[in-house]
Amino acid sequence: MAHQDSDIPPFPSDIPTADIPTISYQDLLSYSPPALEAMLSATQGVGFFFLSHHPIDSDFMFDLADALFRLPLPEKLKYDMGTHGRYFGYKHQGASVVDASGTPDINEFYNIPKDDLLGVTPSASRLPQPAPIAERAAQLQQFMRDAHAVVTSILRALERGMGVAEGRLLALHRLQAQSGDQARVTHAPPVPSGRIALGEHTDYGSVTVLFNRLGGLQAMDPETQEWRYVRPVPGCALINLGDALVQLLGRRVFSGLHRVMGPPGEQAKCARHSVVYFARPNGDVLLRSLLDEEDGKEALTADEWIKQRATMRLKANFKGQETIDKYRAMEHAKARENEVAPQVVSEA
C-alpha cells in the first residue's frame, strides 16, 4: 500500500516556502469576487493556487502508483512511451535529463490517456494497459471526469474574470473530444533534498491538477527569482496553468516555473509519489489568443505543440542548453521582466 499521510514525516517548519493562496472550490463555482481576485492574482503572480473542498478522489491513485511501480522493469517496459511522439505509457528512470549537462533523471512515471479511458478513442486504437491500471478502470474514469469538471470550473472562472466570451474556453476543452489530456502517476526513490529529481520547466497544456503528500516541489518566486519549496496542504489540489492556455489568454496569465527536488528534512528518506491530471486543449485547437487580433500569424495546433514539448527532454532528443531553455520557457522569464506574459513559440 502507498504511504498514508500518517506515515509521512512532517514537512519541516524552518524552511522558506512559496506563498501560495488557498481558494475554496465552492467559492470559485459561485464566482465569489474574493475567489476570482485570488485566482487571477495567483495566475498572474506565483503561478499556483491550492483548491480546497473539491470533488476529486485521488487517494486510490497513490495505491495504483504503488502497485504499478512495483511491477518488474521488463513488465513496465512493455508499455514504454518511446522517443518519437507518443506521450502515453511508461517512462523509465534515466530516460529524461534534468540539467544542461545531461544528468539523467531519477523519476519513473506513467501517463494514462483520457481518450482511451472515456471511450473517445476507437476501441481498436486504444493502448493496452498493465493490470494495476486495467483493474481500476472504473475508478480512473471517475477520477478523470471529476478532474475535468474542476478544470471546467477554473476555465469558467477565468472567462468571467478576464472578460472572455462565456463558453469560449470551454468549447476548446471538451471532455468527449480528442485531446492530449492524461492522468499521470510518478515515483521517485528516496533522494537527498539537494538533488534535482525533475528539472525546471513550465507545463505545456492548459490546467494542471496536482496531488502530493510529500514535499519536493519547488516554485520560482517571480519577484526574487528564488526557488521555494511548496508545502503540501492535505485535502487540497495544487493548480497551475500551462503554456497553451497562456497563449489562448493572450499572454495575460503565467505558467508557473517549477522543479522537483529531493523532499526536505526527514521526508527525504521516503519514496515519493505524485498524482496529476493534465488538461490540454482539444487536439485541433490553434494556439492563438482569444483576446487579440493575430491576422496571418502561424500557429501550432495543440497536438503539434504537445508532441514537441513532450519529447524534447527525453535523453534521445536532448540538445544541451538549447533544450533546457526551450523546456524552461525562457520567453516566460524574459516576459516577466517586461511585465508581458509569455508566448508559445514554434520549436521546429
Secondary structure, DSSP 8 states (H G I E B T S, - for coil): ----GGGS----SSS-B----EEEHHHHHTT-HHHHHHHHHHHTTTSEEEEES-----HHHHHHHHHHHTS-HHHHHTTB--SSS--SEEE-TTSBBSSTT--B---EEEEEEHHHHTT-S-GGG-----HHHHTTHHHHHHHHHHHHHHHHHHHHHHHHHHT--TTHHHHTS-TTS-B--EEEEEEE----TTSEEEEEE---SSEEEEEESS--EEEE-TTT--EEE----TT-EEEEE-HHHHHHTTT-S----EEEE--SGGGGGS-EEEEEEEE--BTT-B---SSS--TT----BHHHHHHHHHHTTBGGG--THHHHHHHHTHHHHHHHHTT---------
